[in-house]
C-alpha cells in the first residue's frame, strides 16, 4: 500500500535523482499546467503503460484532488513500482 505524503515532503523527494513525479490527470487538465519534469500518464492508461516506468525509481503520483493519485499509487504498488502519494 502506498503512503500519502504532503507537499513539502513531495518537493524534497522530487529533488532526488531517483524520484520522479507521475501526473495522472487527463490531457485536458495537463494542458492547463503541469509540474516541471513530471511524467504524464493519465490514470485510465496507467495499467497498460506501467512498463514504461523504471522500477528502480520512486514515483510521486499527483492529480487534482488526490483520489486518482491514490488509485495510481495502488496500481504502481501492484506492479512492484515504488509509489508514495503526493
ABEGO torsion letter per residue (X at the ends): XBBBBBAAAAAAAAABAABBBBBABBAAAAAAEBBBGBBBBBAAAAAAAAAABBAABBBBBBBAAGAAAAAAAAAAAAAGBBBBBX
